[in-house]
Amino acid sequence: MNNVMYQFLYFPEDKSGYVPAAFEFLVMLILCIAVFMIFRKISKKQELKSKEIEARILAEKSETNNQQNI
């Protein structure tokens, strides 16, 4: 049983085998950070737009209440 588990652990003698994996990891990390930053930018724009809509709705609501009180 223990022999089966150790077959998945492979550490090459030639450490140059790690270079492609490290390069791929670096590329994927950069892509993940870029996508995260894009999502944050889009989210910020949507937040500002929703605050603007909320302010407009509240202004219309208070205007309607003022007209009813007169």
PEFEN-V583599 format. One record per backbone hydrogen bond with DSSP energy under -1.0 kcal/mol. CO is the residue of the C=O (numbers start at 1). NH is the residue of the N-H. If there is no record, write none. Layout:
BEGIN
co=CO nh=NH
co=CO nh=NH
END
This chain:
BEGIN
co=1 nh=5
co=2 nh=6
co=14 nh=17
co=15 nh=18
co=18 nh=22
co=19 nh=23
co=20 nh=24
co=21 nh=25
co=22 nh=26
co=23 nh=27
co=24 nh=28
co=25 nh=29
co=26 nh=30
co=27 nh=31
co=28 nh=32
co=29 nh=33
co=30 nh=34
co=31 nh=35
co=32 nh=36
co=33 nh=37
co=34 nh=38
co=35 nh=39
co=36 nh=40
co=37 nh=41
co=38 nh=42
co=39 nh=43
co=40 nh=44
co=41 nh=45
co=42 nh=46
co=43 nh=47
co=44 nh=48
co=45 nh=49
co=46 nh=50
co=47 nh=51
co=48 nh=52
co=49 nh=53
co=50 nh=54
co=51 nh=55
co=52 nh=56
co=53 nh=57
co=54 nh=58
co=55 nh=59
co=56 nh=60
co=57 nh=61
co=58 nh=62
co=59 nh=63
co=60 nh=64
co=61 nh=65
co=62 nh=66
co=63 nh=67
co=64 nh=68
co=65 nh=69
END
